[in-house]
Amino acid sequence: MATGSLSSVPKRLRMVEDFSCTCCLEQNLTESADIYCEQCLRFYCKKCVILHGQLFTKHMICGREDIKKWPVSKAVEDFLRKCEVHEDETLTQFCHDHRQLCCSACVGTIHSQCSKVTPINELTNTQPTDLQGLLVELETVLGEIKNLHISQEASVQSLQRTYNEHREVMMEQMCCNLNTYIDECDNNSVGISGGNEQYLKEEMCRNVVSIVNEFNNITAKELNEIKDEVKSIKGSVTSSIHKCTSLHNDLSQFHEIVEKIGDHKELCLIASIKCKHTVKTLFTTTSVFRPTR
């Protein structure tokens, strides 16, 4: 196994950035690799490969133009083999009952009563991987997630617009009621003076207060209820958007890894199973998607 690693690998699923020079890593330095030596099984940056070329003139090397010939990096392999339940453990088994990859700790606990658990290395010749088909499916699902994301964001904006429009209508209605009443009072006050005028003013004030109170007690309450409902729906849709974004990142990660692992049968199998599990999670997260197979 080559000793190259990735220059940056965040905690969860993330984009595989690059291979690092093996010699530089041994000096606690991080430098992007430009060459892989098939005899040494090591990666070299532009600086370190000069000395390598002087010492081993007959070694076969591959540049980035032949990156498909480079081996799977240790970081990618560690990522694929890492158990998601027991993060310090390596995936070694496959449970046929649950169709799940598992580590030795999983076998001893979660899958202790399962009828058939098989070492992964015994499945490489019996379990189909079809990485090319998997890539096509991933690309399709990624496109669907993107469309769903756009649709959900549009729904949130539409809900907010609907609430704002309804609020404006209610406010306009209250203002209209007040203006209508004030106009009526003006018409009725023609020719009235003295004590009757004072009484009319007091009556007008009472009615204005009544109209405002009615708005506060009924219309404002209705608006608050609608606002709470909109807030709840927005929260639900936003949560769904976040799930879709997370799954999109996960699947994008797998898409890139599947393109990199080449003919490594065991890693191909692990990647295939993990991808299908992630896609299944997507199908159970939202009813918008339906499995095509």
C-alpha positions as CSV (number, residue, x, y, z in Angstrom):
1,M,0.0,0.0,0.0
2,A,1.3,3.4,-0.9
3,T,2.1,5.7,2.0
4,G,0.6,8.9,0.4
5,S,-2.2,10.6,2.2
6,L,-4.6,13.5,1.5
7,S,-3.6,17.0,2.5
8,S,-6.9,17.7,4.1
9,V,-9.6,15.4,5.3
10,P,-12.3,17.0,7.5
11,K,-14.3,15.0,10.1
12,R,-17.3,13.8,8.2
13,L,-17.9,13.3,4.5
14,R,-15.9,15.8,2.6
15,M,-14.2,16.4,-0.8
16,V,-10.9,14.5,-1.2
17,E,-8.5,17.3,-2.0
18,D,-5.2,15.9,-3.0
19,F,-2.3,13.5,-2.6
20,S,0.7,14.7,-0.5
21,C,4.4,14.1,-1.0
22,T,5.5,11.1,1.1
23,C,9.0,12.5,1.7
24,C,7.6,15.8,2.9
25,L,5.1,14.1,5.2
26,E,8.0,12.2,6.8
27,Q,9.5,15.7,7.6
28,N,6.1,16.8,9.1
29,L,5.6,19.0,6.0
30,T,2.6,19.0,3.6
31,E,3.3,19.4,-0.1
32,S,1.1,18.3,-2.9
33,A,2.4,15.3,-4.9
34,D,3.0,15.6,-8.6
35,I,4.6,12.1,-9.2
36,Y,3.9,8.6,-8.1
37,C,6.6,5.9,-8.4
38,E,5.3,2.4,-9.0
39,Q,8.5,0.7,-7.8
40,C,8.9,2.8,-4.6
41,L,5.1,3.0,-3.9
42,R,5.7,6.6,-2.9
43,F,4.5,10.0,-3.9
44,Y,6.8,12.9,-4.7
45,C,6.5,16.7,-5.1
46,K,8.3,18.6,-7.8
47,K,11.3,19.2,-5.4
48,C,11.6,15.7,-4.0
49,V,11.3,13.9,-7.3
50,I,14.5,15.5,-8.5
51,L,16.6,13.5,-6.0
52,H,14.5,10.4,-6.7
53,G,15.2,10.7,-10.4
54,Q,19.0,11.0,-9.7
55,L,19.0,7.9,-7.5
56,F,16.6,5.7,-9.5
57,T,16.9,6.5,-13.1
58,K,15.1,3.3,-14.3
59,H,12.0,3.6,-12.0
60,M,8.6,3.9,-13.7
61,I,6.8,7.1,-12.6
62,C,3.3,8.4,-13.3
63,G,2.5,12.1,-13.4
64,R,-0.8,13.8,-12.7
65,E,-1.8,13.3,-16.4
66,D,-1.9,9.5,-15.5
67,I,-3.5,10.0,-12.1
68,K,-5.9,7.1,-12.7
69,K,-2.8,4.8,-12.4
70,W,-2.1,6.2,-8.9
71,P,-3.1,3.9,-6.0
72,V,-6.0,4.7,-3.6
73,S,-4.7,7.0,-1.0
74,K,-4.5,5.9,2.6
75,A,-6.9,8.7,3.6
76,V,-9.6,7.5,1.1
77,E,-9.1,3.8,2.2
78,D,-9.3,4.8,5.9
79,F,-12.4,6.8,5.2
80,L,-14.2,4.0,3.4
81,R,-13.3,1.4,5.9
82,K,-14.2,3.5,8.9
83,C,-17.3,2.2,10.9
84,E,-19.9,4.9,11.3
85,V,-21.2,3.4,14.5
86,H,-17.8,2.7,16.2
87,E,-15.5,5.4,14.7
88,D,-12.3,3.8,16.0
89,E,-13.1,0.4,14.3
90,T,-12.6,-0.8,10.8
91,L,-15.3,-2.4,8.7
92,T,-14.6,-6.0,8.2
93,Q,-17.9,-7.8,7.9
94,F,-21.2,-7.7,6.1
95,C,-24.5,-8.6,7.7
96,H,-26.9,-10.2,5.1
97,D,-29.9,-9.9,7.4
98,H,-29.6,-6.1,7.6
99,R,-27.7,-5.6,4.4
100,Q,-25.2,-3.5,6.4
101,L,-21.4,-3.2,6.7
102,C,-20.1,-3.8,10.2
103,C,-17.0,-3.9,12.3
104,S,-16.1,-6.5,15.0
105,A,-17.8,-4.4,17.7
106,C,-21.0,-4.3,15.6
107,V,-20.9,-8.0,15.1
108,G,-20.6,-8.5,18.9
109,T,-23.5,-6.2,19.7
110,I,-25.9,-5.0,17.1
111,H,-25.6,-8.1,14.9
112,S,-25.0,-10.7,17.5
113,Q,-28.3,-12.5,16.8
114,C,-28.1,-12.2,13.0
115,S,-28.1,-15.5,11.0
116,K,-25.4,-14.7,8.4
117,V,-22.4,-12.4,8.8
118,T,-19.6,-12.7,6.2
119,P,-16.1,-11.2,6.0
120,I,-16.0,-8.5,3.3
121,N,-13.0,-10.1,1.6
122,E,-15.1,-13.2,0.9
123,L,-17.8,-11.2,-0.9
124,T,-15.7,-9.5,-3.6
125,N,-16.3,-12.2,-6.2
126,T,-20.0,-12.8,-5.4
127,Q,-21.4,-9.3,-4.8
128,P,-21.8,-7.1,-7.9
129,T,-20.5,-3.5,-7.7
130,D,-21.1,-2.0,-11.1
131,L,-19.3,1.2,-10.3
132,Q,-20.1,2.8,-13.7
133,G,-23.9,2.2,-13.1
134,L,-23.4,3.6,-9.6
135,L,-21.8,6.7,-10.9
136,V,-24.7,7.3,-13.3
137,E,-27.3,6.7,-10.5
138,L,-25.4,9.1,-8.2
139,E,-25.3,11.8,-10.9
140,T,-29.1,11.4,-11.4
141,V,-29.9,11.6,-7.7
142,L,-27.6,14.6,-7.2
143,G,-29.5,16.4,-9.9
144,E,-32.8,15.5,-8.2
145,I,-31.6,16.8,-4.9
146,K,-30.6,20.1,-6.5
147,N,-34.0,20.5,-8.0
148,L,-35.7,19.6,-4.7
149,H,-33.5,22.1,-3.0
150,I,-34.5,24.9,-5.4
151,S,-38.2,23.9,-5.1
152,Q,-38.1,23.9,-1.3
153,E,-36.4,27.3,-1.2
154,A,-39.1,28.6,-3.6
155,S,-41.8,27.2,-1.2
156,V,-40.3,29.1,1.7
157,Q,-40.3,32.3,-0.2
158,S,-43.9,31.8,-1.4
159,L,-45.1,31.2,2.1
160,Q,-43.5,34.4,3.3
161,R,-45.0,36.3,0.4
162,T,-48.5,34.9,1.2
163,Y,-48.3,35.9,4.8
164,N,-47.0,39.4,4.0
165,E,-49.8,39.9,1.4
166,H,-52.5,38.7,3.9
167,R,-51.2,41.0,6.5
168,E,-51.3,44.0,4.1
169,V,-54.9,43.1,3.2
170,M,-55.9,43.0,6.9
171,M,-54.2,46.3,7.6
172,E,-55.8,48.0,4.6
173,Q,-59.2,46.7,5.7
174,M,-58.8,48.2,9.2
175,C,-57.7,51.6,7.7
176,C,-60.6,51.5,5.3
177,N,-63.1,50.8,8.2
178,L,-61.6,53.8,10.1
179,N,-61.7,56.1,7.2
180,T,-65.3,55.1,6.4
181,Y,-66.4,55.7,9.9
182,I,-64.6,59.1,10.1
183,D,-66.3,60.2,6.8
184,E,-69.7,59.2,8.2
185,C,-69.0,61.2,11.4
186,D,-67.9,64.3,9.3
187,N,-71.2,64.1,7.3
188,N,-73.3,63.7,10.5
189,S,-71.6,66.6,12.3
190,V,-72.8,69.2,9.8
191,G,-75.0,71.6,11.6
192,I,-74.3,70.2,15.0
193,S,-72.9,72.5,17.7
194,G,-72.4,72.9,21.4
195,G,-73.1,69.9,23.6
196,N,-74.2,67.7,20.7
197,E,-70.8,68.2,19.0
198,Q,-68.9,67.2,22.2
199,Y,-71.1,64.1,22.5
200,L,-70.4,63.2,18.8
201,K,-66.7,63.6,19.3
202,E,-66.8,61.3,22.4
203,E,-68.9,58.8,20.5
204,M,-66.5,58.9,17.5
205,C,-63.5,58.2,19.9
206,R,-65.3,55.3,21.4
207,N,-66.1,53.8,18.0
208,V,-62.5,54.3,16.8
209,V,-61.2,52.5,19.9
210,S,-63.7,49.7,19.3
211,I,-62.6,49.3,15.7
212,V,-58.9,49.1,16.8
213,N,-59.7,46.7,19.6
214,E,-61.6,44.5,17.2
215,F,-58.6,44.4,15.0
216,N,-56.3,43.6,17.9
217,N,-58.6,40.9,19.3
218,I,-59.6,39.2,16.1
219,T,-57.6,40.1,13.0
220,A,-54.2,40.5,14.9
221,K,-54.8,37.1,16.6
222,E,-55.6,35.6,13.2
223,L,-52.4,37.1,11.7
224,N,-50.4,35.7,14.7
225,E,-51.8,32.3,14.1
226,I,-51.0,32.4,10.4
227,K,-47.5,33.7,11.3
228,D,-46.9,30.8,13.7
229,E,-48.1,28.3,11.0
230,V,-45.9,29.9,8.4
231,K,-43.0,29.8,10.9
232,S,-43.6,26.1,11.6
233,I,-43.9,25.2,7.9
234,K,-40.7,27.2,7.1
235,G,-38.9,25.3,9.9
236,S,-39.9,22.0,8.5
237,V,-39.0,22.9,5.0
238,T,-35.7,24.4,6.1
239,S,-34.9,21.2,8.0
240,S,-35.6,19.3,4.8
241,I,-33.3,21.6,2.9
242,H,-30.5,21.0,5.4
243,K,-31.0,17.2,5.1
244,C,-30.9,17.5,1.3
245,T,-27.8,19.6,1.5
246,S,-26.1,17.2,3.8
247,L,-27.0,14.2,1.6
248,H,-25.9,16.1,-1.5
249,N,-22.5,16.6,0.1
250,D,-22.3,13.0,1.1
251,L,-23.2,11.7,-2.3
252,S,-20.8,14.2,-4.0
253,Q,-18.1,12.8,-1.8
254,F,-18.9,9.2,-2.8
255,H,-19.1,10.2,-6.4
256,E,-15.5,11.5,-6.3
257,I,-14.2,8.6,-4.3
258,V,-15.9,6.0,-6.7
259,E,-14.0,7.7,-9.6
260,K,-10.7,7.3,-7.7
261,I,-10.7,3.8,-6.3
262,G,-10.3,2.0,-9.7
263,D,-10.0,-1.8,-9.6
264,H,-9.6,-2.3,-5.9
265,K,-12.4,-4.9,-5.5
266,E,-12.9,-4.7,-1.7
267,L,-13.0,-0.9,-1.6
268,C,-15.3,-0.9,-4.7
269,L,-17.7,-3.2,-2.8
270,I,-17.6,-1.1,0.4
271,A,-18.1,2.1,-1.6
272,S,-21.0,0.6,-3.5
273,I,-22.8,-0.6,-0.3
274,K,-22.2,2.7,1.4
275,C,-23.5,4.7,-1.6
276,K,-26.7,2.5,-1.8
277,H,-27.3,3.0,1.9
278,T,-26.9,6.8,1.5
279,V,-29.3,6.8,-1.5
280,K,-31.8,4.7,0.5
281,T,-31.6,7.2,3.4
282,L,-32.5,9.9,0.9
283,F,-35.5,8.0,-0.4
284,T,-36.8,7.5,3.2
285,T,-36.1,11.2,4.0
286,T,-38.4,12.6,1.4
287,S,-41.3,11.2,-0.7
288,V,-40.2,13.2,-3.7
289,F,-37.7,10.5,-4.7
290,R,-38.6,6.9,-5.5
291,P,-35.9,4.3,-6.1
292,T,-35.4,3.4,-9.7
293,R,-34.1,-0.1,-8.8
